[in-house]
Amino acid sequence: MAAESAEETLAALIARGDHRRALEQLADGHGAALARLCYVLLGDVGEAEEVAQEALLAAHDGFAGYRGEGSPRAWLLGSGRRRCARRLAKRSRRQRRLRLVPPAEHAPGPDDAFARAEAARGVRDALERLRPTDREALVLRYQGELSYRDIGAALGIDEATARKRTSRALRRLKDVLGETR
């Protein structure tokens, strides 16, 4: 209930043109989720923080055009997702032009931190094998903690399609993770 109240307050601030306070609330309430979303999609902390800042600045500039479709959180995470997609497309174009050197493989060690990092890399690799639309739905649901309605708003699809896409993506992720073991 408190989350709904915060979202309603934020939407009211945007509607009445108090964009400075709206940006403060948006950053305080959803900045961490935005940064996590960007990190999961991009896989690089520095780049994720940069894109998250760009998304927050763009949100401030875009408050006048906010139509109130979905929650402000979904609106912000949708904007961040689109910025990440553009960044990934740019990265892909750049990588095609470069000759890549394969990374040195690390020998497995007893350190738990290393094991967790390897497991996280495995999940990121598995996510990379999903279709971008499926990956986005999963990340918005489980990392962004959005409802299916808000996922639909962020992706420009209806709630039922968001639910189906997320379910399909989760099944595919489990299959991919099973293949790597």
Backbone as CSV, one residue per row, in Angstrom:
resi,resn,N_x,N_y,N_z,CA_x,CA_y,CA_z,C_x,C_y,C_z
1,MET,0.820,-1.183,0.000,0.000,0.000,0.000,0.870,1.254,0.000
2,ALA,1.947,1.227,0.777,2.833,2.383,0.850,3.491,2.644,-0.494
3,ALA,3.818,1.579,-1.232,4.433,1.747,-2.545,3.465,2.434,-3.503
4,GLU,2.181,2.045,-3.434,1.183,2.689,-4.284,1.054,4.153,-3.935
5,SER,1.071,4.474,-2.655,0.965,5.853,-2.214,2.150,6.672,-2.702
6,ALA,3.344,6.098,-2.631,4.540,6.796,-3.114,4.449,7.021,-4.620
7,GLU,3.951,6.024,-5.348,3.790,6.158,-6.795,2.750,7.231,-7.130
8,GLU,1.654,7.251,-6.362,0.616,8.260,-6.581,1.154,9.654,-6.287
9,THR,1.921,9.787,-5.212,2.519,11.071,-4.865,3.470,11.518,-5.962
10,LEU,4.268,10.599,-6.461,5.202,10.912,-7.527,4.464,11.343,-8.796
11,ALA,3.426,10.617,-9.157,2.631,10.980,-10.333,1.994,12.352,-10.154
12,ALA,1.549,12.659,-8.938,0.953,13.975,-8.671,1.995,15.083,-8.807
13,LEU,3.202,14.853,-8.326,4.276,15.846,-8.467,4.572,16.118,-9.939
14,ILE,4.617,15.070,-10.720,4.866,15.222,-12.154,3.733,16.002,-12.794
15,ALA,2.496,15.634,-12.457,1.326,16.271,-13.063,1.251,17.764,-12.753
16,ARG,1.635,18.148,-11.537,1.528,19.574,-11.210,2.792,20.362,-11.572
17,GLY,3.765,19.691,-12.168,4.931,20.395,-12.681,6.051,20.605,-11.679
18,ASP,6.008,19.932,-10.542,7.073,20.045,-9.549,8.147,19.010,-9.909
19,HIS,8.824,19.276,-11.012,9.738,18.305,-11.596,10.995,18.085,-10.763
20,ARG,11.447,19.081,-10.057,12.646,18.910,-9.224,12.377,17.892,-8.108
21,ARG,11.278,18.067,-7.390,10.938,17.124,-6.321,10.584,15.751,-6.887
22,ALA,9.932,15.755,-8.043,9.582,14.475,-8.676,10.853,13.704,-9.027
23,LEU,11.858,14.393,-9.556,13.109,13.725,-9.895,13.804,13.202,-8.636
24,GLU,13.780,13.977,-7.572,14.379,13.527,-6.311,13.699,12.246,-5.828
25,GLN,12.365,12.249,-5.845,11.629,11.060,-5.394,11.861,9.872,-6.322
26,LEU,11.894,10.151,-7.623,12.125,9.083,-8.591,13.502,8.465,-8.372
27,ALA,14.515,9.294,-8.184,15.879,8.791,-7.966,15.985,8.058,-6.636
28,ASP,15.408,8.628,-5.580,15.475,7.982,-4.268,14.715,6.662,-4.241
29,GLY,13.540,6.647,-4.840,12.691,5.461,-4.774,13.029,4.379,-5.776
30,HIS,13.581,4.781,-6.934,13.746,3.800,-8.009,15.124,3.818,-8.659
31,GLY,15.999,4.693,-8.215,17.337,4.775,-8.806,18.136,3.494,-8.657
32,ALA,18.056,2.859,-7.487,18.803,1.614,-7.264,18.276,0.498,-8.172
33,ALA,16.960,0.411,-8.317,16.377,-0.614,-9.195,16.780,-0.361,-10.642
34,LEU,16.807,0.901,-11.032,17.228,1.262,-12.383,18.682,0.858,-12.616
35,ALA,19.546,1.145,-11.662,20.961,0.790,-11.797,21.143,-0.723,-11.876
36,ARG,20.382,-1.482,-11.053,20.471,-2.946,-11.106,20.002,-3.472,-12.457
37,LEU,18.903,-2.919,-12.956,18.384,-3.321,-14.260,19.440,-3.090,-15.331
38,CYS,20.034,-1.908,-15.324,21.047,-1.580,-16.324,22.252,-2.505,-16.197
39,TYR,22.636,-2.820,-14.968,23.778,-3.719,-14.776,23.476,-5.110,-15.320
40,VAL,22.284,-5.612,-15.044,21.934,-6.944,-15.529,21.918,-6.967,-17.053
41,LEU,21.420,-5.916,-17.667,21.352,-5.882,-19.126,22.718,-5.633,-19.764
42,LEU,23.542,-4.797,-19.134,24.816,-4.409,-19.745,26.011,-5.217,-19.240
43,GLY,25.949,-5.703,-17.990,27.040,-6.498,-17.454,28.268,-5.718,-17.042
44,ASP,28.163,-4.403,-16.961,29.299,-3.562,-16.587,28.800,-2.486,-15.633
45,VAL,29.398,-2.418,-14.444,28.920,-1.497,-13.417,29.028,-0.040,-13.865
46,GLY,30.182,0.341,-14.382,30.386,1.727,-14.796,29.427,2.158,-15.884
47,GLU,29.276,1.316,-16.872,28.370,1.613,-17.976,26.925,1.656,-17.485
48,ALA,26.585,0.755,-16.573,25.225,0.715,-16.021,24.923,2.000,-15.260
49,GLU,25.866,2.472,-14.447,25.653,3.713,-13.702,25.494,4.895,-14.649
50,GLU,26.282,4.909,-15.703,26.188,5.982,-16.690,24.822,6.004,-17.368
51,VAL,24.354,4.844,-17.786,23.055,4.753,-18.456,21.928,5.094,-17.474
52,ALA,22.055,4.666,-16.226,21.034,4.995,-15.225,20.952,6.508,-15.029
53,GLN,22.097,7.172,-14.973,22.100,8.638,-14.836,21.464,9.289,-16.064
54,GLU,21.782,8.779,-17.242,21.178,9.305,-18.469,19.661,9.146,-18.440
55,ALA,19.197,8.000,-17.960,17.757,7.742,-17.897,17.072,8.695,-16.910
56,LEU,17.714,8.950,-15.786,17.136,9.891,-14.814,17.099,11.309,-15.374
57,LEU,18.147,11.712,-16.052,18.149,13.053,-16.673,17.087,13.143,-17.767
58,ALA,16.968,12.090,-18.542,15.939,12.068,-19.584,14.542,12.087,-18.964
59,ALA,14.385,11.426,-17.822,13.087,11.441,-17.136,12.730,12.871,-16.745
60,HIS,13.695,13.582,-16.212,13.444,14.976,-15.834,13.015,15.785,-17.054
61,ASP,13.730,15.600,-18.154,13.385,16.317,-19.377,12.041,15.865,-19.947
62,GLY,11.656,14.612,-19.668,10.429,14.064,-20.243,9.203,14.139,-19.357
63,PHE,9.327,14.733,-18.174,8.177,14.805,-17.274,6.980,15.488,-17.937
64,ALA,7.228,16.474,-18.749,6.118,17.191,-19.392,5.307,16.263,-20.305
65,GLY,5.949,15.236,-20.844,5.260,14.316,-21.731,4.767,13.053,-21.049
66,TYR,4.933,12.961,-19.735,4.493,11.768,-19.004,2.972,11.686,-19.049
67,ARG,2.446,10.558,-19.571,1.001,10.401,-19.764,0.335,9.632,-18.638
68,GLY,1.092,9.099,-17.712,0.500,8.371,-16.590,0.074,6.958,-16.931
69,GLU,0.538,6.416,-18.046,0.231,5.030,-18.406,1.224,4.141,-17.671
70,GLY,0.764,3.385,-16.715,1.659,2.599,-15.885,2.236,3.480,-14.789
71,SER,2.994,2.883,-13.926,3.557,3.619,-12.801,4.787,4.409,-13.243
72,PRO,5.156,5.440,-12.493,6.405,6.148,-12.793,7.608,5.200,-12.781
73,ARG,7.579,4.187,-11.902,8.667,3.205,-11.854,8.772,2.463,-13.190
74,ALA,7.637,2.015,-13.706,7.639,1.304,-14.987,8.105,2.224,-16.106
75,TRP,7.682,3.477,-16.064,8.083,4.464,-17.068,9.601,4.647,-17.040
76,LEU,10.169,4.791,-15.844,11.611,4.980,-15.707,12.370,3.727,-16.140
77,LEU,11.943,2.554,-15.677,12.649,1.326,-16.039,12.519,1.031,-17.529
78,GLY,11.394,1.378,-18.118,11.238,1.223,-19.566,12.215,2.111,-20.318
79,SER,12.373,3.337,-19.841,13.328,4.260,-20.445,14.750,3.721,-20.297
80,GLY,15.083,3.229,-19.114,16.408,2.649,-18.901,16.645,1.441,-19.783
81,ARG,15.637,0.598,-19.917,15.752,-0.585,-20.766,16.027,-0.198,-22.217
82,ARG,15.312,0.803,-22.724,15.527,1.244,-24.107,16.934,1.812,-24.290
83,ARG,17.418,2.560,-23.301,18.775,3.108,-23.377,19.809,1.984,-23.358
84,CYS,19.577,0.964,-22.546,20.484,-0.184,-22.512,20.480,-0.913,-23.854
85,ALA,19.307,-1.068,-24.451,19.208,-1.743,-25.749,20.001,-0.980,-26.808
86,ARG,19.897,0.346,-26.796,20.679,1.144,-27.751,22.174,0.995,-27.480
87,ARG,22.552,0.981,-26.212,23.964,0.836,-25.843,24.480,-0.530,-26.295
88,LEU,23.663,-1.579,-26.106,24.070,-2.924,-26.530,24.197,-3.019,-28.048
89,ALA,23.289,-2.382,-28.763,23.366,-2.390,-30.227,24.641,-1.682,-30.689
90,LYS,24.948,-0.575,-30.052,26.164,0.165,-30.385,27.399,-0.675,-30.070
91,ARG,27.376,-1.342,-28.915,28.489,-2.207,-28.514,28.670,-3.342,-29.526
92,SER,27.555,-3.916,-29.964,27.613,-5.013,-30.923,28.217,-4.555,-32.247
93,ARG,27.809,-3.392,-32.715,28.376,-2.859,-33.967,29.876,-2.630,-33.819
94,ARG,30.277,-2.093,-32.692,31.696,-1.816,-32.444,32.482,-3.124,-32.370
95,GLN,31.938,-4.130,-31.696,32.648,-5.401,-31.549,32.800,-6.122,-32.881
96,ARG,31.843,-5.957,-33.768,31.962,-6.596,-35.082,33.137,-6.016,-35.856
97,ARG,33.433,-4.748,-35.582,34.541,-4.102,-36.281,35.898,-4.407,-35.659
98,LEU,35.916,-4.853,-34.440,37.162,-5.128,-33.741,37.487,-6.610,-33.774
99,ARG,38.739,-6.898,-33.729,39.150,-8.292,-33.575,39.264,-8.562,-32.086
100,LEU,38.431,-9.457,-31.594,38.392,-9.718,-30.167,39.403,-10.775,-29.770
101,VAL,40.023,-10.562,-28.650,40.936,-11.537,-28.076,40.145,-12.299,-27.019
102,PRO,40.116,-13.624,-27.090,39.347,-14.368,-26.084,39.921,-14.142,-24.689
103,PRO,39.046,-14.012,-23.689,39.529,-13.788,-22.323,40.227,-15.036,-21.772
104,ALA,41.209,-14.801,-20.915,41.905,-15.916,-20.262,40.922,-16.599,-19.319
105,GLU,40.918,-17.915,-19.329,40.034,-18.669,-18.447,40.668,-18.790,-17.068
106,HIS,39.852,-18.675,-16.065,40.323,-18.814,-14.689,40.110,-20.246,-14.231
107,ALA,41.085,-20.757,-13.544,40.935,-22.097,-12.968,40.015,-22.012,-11.762
108,PRO,39.111,-22.979,-11.612,38.216,-22.943,-10.455,39.010,-22.993,-9.148
109,GLY,38.580,-22.202,-8.190,39.253,-22.159,-6.902,38.264,-22.338,-5.776
110,PRO,38.749,-22.478,-4.566,37.864,-22.725,-3.439,37.158,-21.470,-2.921
111,ASP,37.562,-20.323,-3.384,37.013,-19.070,-2.864,35.538,-18.924,-3.229
112,ASP,34.695,-18.685,-2.235,33.251,-18.530,-2.475,32.944,-17.346,-3.374
113,ALA,33.682,-16.266,-3.209,33.433,-15.087,-4.042,33.672,-15.419,-5.507
114,PHE,34.703,-16.172,-5.763,34.990,-16.573,-7.134,33.878,-17.471,-7.669
115,ALA,33.434,-18.404,-6.857,32.361,-19.310,-7.273,31.083,-18.540,-7.574
116,ARG,30.773,-17.554,-6.731,29.577,-16.730,-6.976,29.729,-15.927,-8.264
117,ALA,30.921,-15.398,-8.483,31.166,-14.629,-9.708,31.019,-15.522,-10.935
118,GLU,31.516,-16.731,-10.848,31.376,-17.671,-11.956,29.910,-18.024,-12.202
119,ALA,29.182,-18.234,-11.124,27.754,-18.555,-11.260,27.013,-17.375,-11.886
120,ALA,27.339,-16.174,-11.438,26.696,-14.977,-12.007,27.039,-14.842,-13.483
121,ARG,28.278,-15.131,-13.821,28.670,-15.066,-15.236,27.888,-16.092,-16.043
122,GLY,27.697,-17.275,-15.465,26.926,-18.300,-16.148,25.488,-17.866,-16.402
123,VAL,24.894,-17.207,-15.419,23.522,-16.711,-15.593,23.500,-15.601,-16.638
124,ARG,24.482,-14.690,-16.581,24.540,-13.617,-17.590,24.710,-14.206,-18.985
125,ASP,25.576,-15.222,-19.110,25.758,-15.879,-20.406,24.462,-16.535,-20.872
126,ALA,23.756,-17.168,-19.938,22.474,-17.805,-20.287,21.461,-16.743,-20.711
127,LEU,21.433,-15.619,-20.003,20.526,-14.531,-20.381,20.856,-14.007,-21.778
128,GLU,22.135,-13.968,-22.115,22.549,-13.507,-23.444,22.024,-14.421,-24.548
129,ARG,21.794,-15.674,-24.224,21.311,-16.630,-25.212,19.807,-16.517,-25.453
130,LEU,19.123,-15.772,-24.608,17.685,-15.556,-24.797,17.449,-14.466,-25.832
131,ARG,16.265,-14.478,-26.406,15.889,-13.378,-27.294,15.843,-12.105,-26.466
132,PRO,16.219,-10.963,-27.043,16.220,-9.713,-26.277,14.870,-9.395,-25.630
133,THR,13.776,-9.680,-26.312,12.465,-9.389,-25.739,12.186,-10.260,-24.525
134,ASP,12.625,-11.526,-24.573,12.444,-12.423,-23.435,13.332,-11.995,-22.273
135,ARG,14.580,-11.644,-22.587,15.519,-11.210,-21.548,14.987,-9.965,-20.842
136,GLU,14.469,-9.019,-21.600,13.937,-7.788,-21.012,12.776,-8.077,-20.082
137,ALA,11.877,-8.959,-20.499,10.724,-9.299,-19.660,11.178,-9.925,-18.346
138,LEU,12.140,-10.842,-18.402,12.646,-11.482,-17.187,13.313,-10.468,-16.263
139,VAL,14.135,-9.622,-16.830,14.863,-8.650,-16.016,13.897,-7.662,-15.372
140,LEU,12.901,-7.208,-16.121,11.927,-6.280,-15.545,11.119,-6.943,-14.436
141,ARG,10.803,-8.220,-14.591,9.999,-8.919,-13.586,10.807,-9.227,-12.333
142,TYR,11.968,-9.841,-12.504,12.694,-10.348,-11.351,13.761,-9.396,-10.818
143,GLN,14.334,-8.570,-11.652,15.307,-7.601,-11.164,14.633,-6.263,-10.893
144,GLY,13.752,-5.857,-11.791,13.048,-4.595,-11.614,11.854,-4.694,-10.692
145,GLU,11.440,-5.921,-10.373,10.321,-6.191,-9.474,9.027,-5.498,-9.928
146,LEU,8.792,-5.512,-11.243,7.588,-4.903,-11.776,6.463,-5.926,-11.859
147,SER,5.242,-5.432,-11.756,4.073,-6.277,-11.973,3.966,-6.548,-13.480
148,TYR,3.160,-7.520,-13.841,2.979,-7.811,-15.262,2.354,-6.613,-15.978
149,ARG,1.489,-5.904,-15.301,0.871,-4.700,-15.886,1.945,-3.662,-16.202
150,ASP,2.867,-3.461,-15.245,3.920,-2.477,-15.450,4.950,-2.950,-16.482
151,ILE,5.186,-4.259,-16.538,6.070,-4.793,-17.580,5.459,-4.492,-18.939
152,GLY,4.146,-4.732,-19.046,3.461,-4.429,-20.295,3.601,-2.971,-20.678
153,ALA,3.442,-2.084,-19.691,3.576,-0.650,-19.968,4.998,-0.305,-20.398
154,ALA,5.986,-0.905,-19.739,7.383,-0.617,-20.063,7.765,-1.130,-21.451
155,LEU,7.175,-2.262,-21.853,7.527,-2.874,-23.133,6.567,-2.503,-24.261
156,GLY,5.487,-1.827,-23.932,4.510,-1.453,-24.952,3.652,-2.626,-25.403
157,ILE,3.358,-3.543,-24.474,2.519,-4.699,-24.766,1.442,-4.788,-23.687
158,ASP,0.444,-5.658,-23.895,-0.591,-5.773,-22.868,-0.127,-6.707,-21.746
159,GLU,-0.871,-6.705,-20.659,-0.503,-7.471,-19.469,-0.432,-8.970,-19.747
160,ALA,-1.388,-9.499,-20.499,-1.393,-10.939,-20.793,-0.159,-11.337,-21.596
161,THR,0.225,-10.504,-22.549,1.414,-10.788,-23.348,2.663,-10.715,-22.479
162,ALA,2.705,-9.759,-21.556,3.844,-9.655,-20.634,3.955,-10.910,-19.781
163,ARG,2.834,-11.403,-19.316,2.817,-12.618,-18.497,3.320,-13.825,-19.315
164,LYS,2.831,-13.960,-20.531,3.245,-15.077,-21.391,4.728,-14.980,-21.737
165,ARG,5.159,-13.777,-22.073,6.558,-13.582,-22.462,7.491,-13.927,-21.298
166,THR,7.124,-13.494,-20.098,7.945,-13.768,-18.918,7.984,-15.263,-18.629
167,SER,6.851,-15.917,-18.718,6.779,-17.358,-18.477,7.618,-18.124,-19.498
168,ARG,7.474,-17.768,-20.753,8.244,-18.420,-21.820,9.741,-18.199,-21.607
169,ALA,10.114,-16.980,-21.245,11.527,-16.659,-21.034,12.102,-17.431,-19.850
170,LEU,11.328,-17.582,-18.798,11.791,-18.325,-17.629,12.011,-19.799,-17.980
171,ARG,11.091,-20.382,-18.751,11.258,-21.773,-19.195,12.515,-21.910,-20.054
172,ARG,12.712,-20.969,-20.964,13.875,-21.009,-21.858,15.170,-20.837,-21.059
173,LEU,15.169,-19.954,-20.066,16.353,-19.746,-19.233,16.709,-21.026,-18.479
174,LYS,15.691,-21.698,-17.943,15.936,-22.967,-17.251,16.527,-23.992,-18.203
175,ASP,16.016,-24.047,-19.432,16.553,-24.966,-20.433,18.012,-24.647,-20.738
176,VAL,18.295,-23.377,-20.947,19.660,-22.948,-21.268,20.613,-23.260,-20.122
177,LEU,20.181,-22.978,-18.899,21.029,-23.271,-17.745,21.244,-24.774,-17.599
178,GLY,20.241,-25.570,-17.929,20.377,-27.026,-17.874,21.362,-27.546,-18.896
179,GLU,21.463,-26.885,-20.066,22.386,-27.288,-21.119,23.840,-27.056,-20.705
180,THR,24.061,-26.029,-19.889,25.441,-25.674,-19.549,26.007,-26.517,-18.413
181,ARG,25.187,-27.308,-17.770,25.664,-28.128,-16.640,26.135,-29.462,-17.063
